[in-house]
Structure formats: structure tokens, C-alpha cells
Amino acid sequence: MRKLTYFIACSIDGFIGDPEGDAASMYPFVDEEFFEFLKSEYPETMPTHGRRAAGVDDLANQKYDTIVQGRGSYDLALRLDVTSPYAHLREYVASRTLGESPDPNVEIIADDLVGRVRELKAEDGDFGIYLCGGSQVAGELLDEIDELVVKTYPIVLGSGMPMFGSGFAVTEFTLGEVRTFGNGAVVRTYSRKR
């Protein structure tokens, strides 16, 4: 069974962006040290157009070969006229409103997101599935998430888009690796307690 990993950036108070989901306030924390970490351990989590711009498009995937993201996350790429933001992965976008995919590399999941993710998890393979967001998709898939990789940046937003857009439910995870960075960022890995 392949793992579904929610790899997400957030503020100290658990928001992944402002109330509209804009996470630009977190970008300055992707400094040289943090970028090296991403390059060596999670290169596939960088969008293809960003990898090309940084000259790291040739890096091999380390952990994931598939991405699931929500419409809001996908719209960020579409605003840049990028229809396949993670062309180095199999791409799925959860959207009930997008309709037809604007790119042959991107499959739209309009119905039964949980069922489709279960199918992806049941596939044979050495790599896992990267859940890119957003909040509503993560909330809908909470019971399917096997691992969290939480990149916490040293800022407080006060309000904004929560990490999980779901109703109240206590879901336990076990803390694994913790990595700290000179700029105050912390990356924590959690495994789902089953």
C-alpha cells in the first residue's frame, strides 16, 4: 500500500495562507539552507517550472511519483499559464467545478475523491502520493492521510486558511523526525497512528 503524505507549509498558528489561501508571506523562508533541504530530500515537491528556473529540473524523485491537489492550489499555476505544474509527477486535481482538464497530463477528480485516492494508494510502486493541498481537500482526505510533513515557518498569521478544512475530529499522529533551520523554520514528520 502506497502512502498518502500531506506535505504542507504553515505558520506557527497552523494556517497555510491568509483567508484567501495566499502563502506569499512564507516564501522568504525558503532561503539557501532550506532550498538545499528541499533539493536533496523532497525535489519532486517543487513545481516543474520552478525546478527549471532554479536549474534543478534533472533531480530524481525521492519519495513521490503522484500528486493530488485541490482546485485552489491548481489555480495558482493556471494564473501563470502553467497547465501541468508538476509535469514530473502523475497529476490529479480535485475539483467539482473545473470540468475538462486543460492538460493531458492532469486528471480531474470530480467525484468520489476518497475512492480515487484509495485506488491510487492500492497501486504497486516504490513511491508515495504527495498531497499538495489545499485545506478542503486535506479535510476530505484526513482519514486517508498516512503521513504529515509540516514545514512550520516562524510567523503568526492570526487567522487564515487552516491546515485542514474539516469538522472537529481528533486524529492522532506520532512524531517522527524533526529538523530545524537557521531561519527559524522547523520541519516535522508525523506518522498516522492506526
C-alpha positions as CSV (number, residue, x, y, z in Angstrom):
1,M,0.0,0.0,0.0
2,R,1.4,3.4,-1.0
3,K,1.4,6.2,1.5
4,L,-0.5,9.5,1.1
5,T,1.6,12.3,2.6
6,Y,0.3,15.8,3.3
7,F,3.4,17.9,2.7
8,I,2.4,21.4,3.8
9,A,3.8,24.7,4.8
10,C,2.1,26.6,7.7
11,S,2.5,29.4,10.2
12,I,3.2,28.8,13.9
13,D,-0.5,29.1,14.5
14,G,-1.4,26.4,11.9
15,F,-2.5,28.5,8.9
16,I,-1.4,27.6,5.3
17,G,-2.1,31.0,4.0
18,D,-4.2,34.1,4.5
19,P,-8.0,33.8,4.4
20,E,-7.9,33.5,0.6
21,G,-5.1,31.0,0.8
22,D,-2.2,33.3,-0.3
23,A,1.0,31.9,1.3
24,A,3.4,34.6,-0.1
25,S,4.3,35.6,3.5
26,M,6.1,32.2,3.8
27,Y,8.2,32.4,0.7
28,P,11.1,34.4,2.2
29,F,11.9,31.4,4.5
30,V,12.9,29.3,1.5
31,D,16.5,30.5,1.8
32,E,19.6,28.7,0.7
33,E,19.7,26.2,3.5
34,F,16.0,25.4,3.2
35,F,16.3,25.1,-0.6
36,E,19.2,22.7,-0.2
37,F,17.0,20.6,2.1
38,L,14.1,20.6,-0.5
39,K,16.5,19.7,-3.3
40,S,18.1,16.8,-1.5
41,E,15.0,15.3,0.2
42,Y,11.9,16.5,-1.5
43,P,12.8,17.7,-5.0
44,E,9.5,16.4,-6.5
45,T,7.5,18.8,-4.3
46,M,8.9,21.8,-6.3
47,P,6.8,22.7,-9.4
48,T,8.3,21.8,-12.7
49,H,8.5,25.4,-13.9
50,G,10.2,26.4,-10.6
51,R,12.7,23.5,-10.9
52,R,13.6,24.6,-14.4
53,A,14.1,28.2,-13.3
54,A,16.4,27.1,-10.5
55,G,18.4,24.8,-12.8
56,V,17.4,21.6,-10.9
57,D,14.9,20.1,-13.3
58,D,17.1,16.9,-13.6
59,L,16.7,15.9,-9.9
60,A,15.2,12.5,-9.5
61,N,12.1,12.0,-7.4
62,Q,12.9,10.8,-3.9
63,K,9.6,10.0,-2.3
64,Y,6.6,10.6,-4.6
65,D,5.5,9.8,-8.2
66,T,1.9,11.1,-7.9
67,I,0.4,14.4,-6.7
68,V,-3.1,15.2,-5.6
69,Q,-4.0,18.9,-5.2
70,G,-7.1,21.0,-4.9
71,R,-8.6,23.5,-7.3
72,G,-7.2,26.5,-5.4
73,S,-3.6,25.1,-5.5
74,Y,-4.0,24.3,-9.2
75,D,-5.4,27.8,-9.9
76,L,-2.1,29.3,-8.8
77,A,-0.4,27.6,-11.7
78,L,-3.2,28.3,-14.1
79,R,-2.8,32.1,-13.4
80,L,0.8,31.7,-14.7
81,D,-0.5,29.9,-17.8
82,V,1.0,26.6,-16.5
83,T,-1.4,23.8,-17.1
84,S,0.8,21.0,-15.8
85,P,2.6,22.4,-12.7
86,Y,4.1,19.0,-11.7
87,A,4.8,17.5,-15.1
88,H,7.5,15.3,-13.4
89,L,4.6,13.5,-11.5
90,R,1.3,12.0,-12.3
91,E,-1.1,14.8,-11.6
92,Y,-4.6,14.8,-10.2
93,V,-6.7,17.8,-9.3
94,A,-9.7,17.5,-7.1
95,S,-12.4,19.8,-8.5
96,R,-16.2,19.7,-8.8
97,T,-16.2,22.8,-10.9
98,L,-13.2,22.7,-13.3
99,G,-14.8,20.4,-15.8
100,E,-12.5,19.3,-18.5
101,S,-8.7,19.2,-17.8
102,P,-6.7,21.9,-19.6
103,D,-3.8,19.5,-19.9
104,P,-3.5,15.8,-20.9
105,N,-1.1,15.2,-18.0
106,V,-3.7,16.4,-15.5
107,E,-6.6,14.2,-14.5
108,I,-9.6,15.9,-12.8
109,I,-11.2,14.1,-9.9
110,A,-14.8,15.5,-9.9
111,D,-16.5,12.8,-7.8
112,D,-15.5,10.3,-5.1
113,L,-12.1,11.8,-4.2
114,V,-11.7,9.3,-1.3
115,G,-12.4,6.4,-3.6
116,R,-9.9,7.6,-6.3
117,V,-7.2,8.2,-3.7
118,R,-7.8,4.7,-2.2
119,E,-7.3,3.3,-5.7
120,L,-4.0,5.2,-6.1
121,K,-2.8,4.0,-2.7
122,A,-3.6,0.4,-3.6
123,E,-1.3,0.5,-6.7
124,D,2.0,-1.2,-6.6
125,G,5.0,1.1,-6.5
126,D,8.0,2.3,-4.6
127,F,6.9,5.9,-4.4
128,G,4.1,7.5,-2.4
129,I,1.5,10.2,-3.2
130,Y,2.1,13.8,-2.4
131,L,-1.0,15.7,-1.2
132,C,-0.3,19.3,-2.0
133,G,-3.4,20.8,-0.6
134,G,-5.4,22.7,-0.1
135,S,-7.3,22.9,3.1
136,Q,-10.7,21.5,1.9
137,V,-9.1,18.6,0.1
138,A,-6.9,17.7,3.1
139,G,-10.0,17.8,5.3
140,E,-11.9,15.5,2.9
141,L,-8.9,13.1,2.8
142,L,-8.0,13.2,6.5
143,D,-8.8,9.6,7.1
144,E,-6.6,8.6,4.1
145,I,-3.5,10.6,5.2
146,D,-0.7,8.3,6.4
147,E,1.9,10.9,7.0
148,L,2.3,14.6,7.6
149,V,5.4,16.6,6.7
150,V,4.7,20.0,8.3
151,K,7.0,22.9,7.3
152,T,6.4,25.5,10.0
153,Y,7.7,29.0,9.4
154,P,8.3,31.4,12.3
155,I,5.4,33.7,11.6
156,V,1.9,34.1,13.2
157,L,-0.9,35.0,10.9
158,G,-3.7,35.3,13.5
159,S,-6.3,34.0,11.1
160,G,-6.3,32.5,7.6
161,M,-6.8,29.2,5.8
162,P,-6.4,26.3,8.2
163,M,-4.3,23.2,7.5
164,F,-7.5,21.1,7.5
165,G,-10.8,22.4,6.3
166,S,-12.9,19.9,8.1
167,G,-15.2,19.4,11.1
168,F,-13.9,18.6,14.6
169,A,-12.3,15.2,14.9
170,V,-9.4,14.0,17.0
171,T,-6.9,12.2,14.8
172,E,-3.7,11.0,16.3
173,F,-0.3,11.0,14.6
174,T,3.1,10.0,16.1
175,L,6.0,12.4,15.8
176,G,9.0,11.2,13.8
177,E,11.9,13.3,12.5
178,V,12.3,17.0,13.5
179,R,14.6,19.2,11.6
180,T,15.4,22.9,12.4
181,F,16.8,25.6,10.2
182,G,18.9,28.7,10.9
183,N,16.0,30.9,9.8
184,G,13.7,29.5,12.5
185,A,11.8,27.1,10.2
186,V,11.0,23.6,11.6
187,V,10.1,20.6,9.6
188,R,8.3,17.8,11.5
189,T,7.3,14.4,10.2
190,Y,4.4,12.6,11.7
191,S,3.0,9.1,11.0
192,R,-0.6,8.3,11.4
193,K,-1.5,6.3,14.5
194,R,-3.6,3.3,13.3
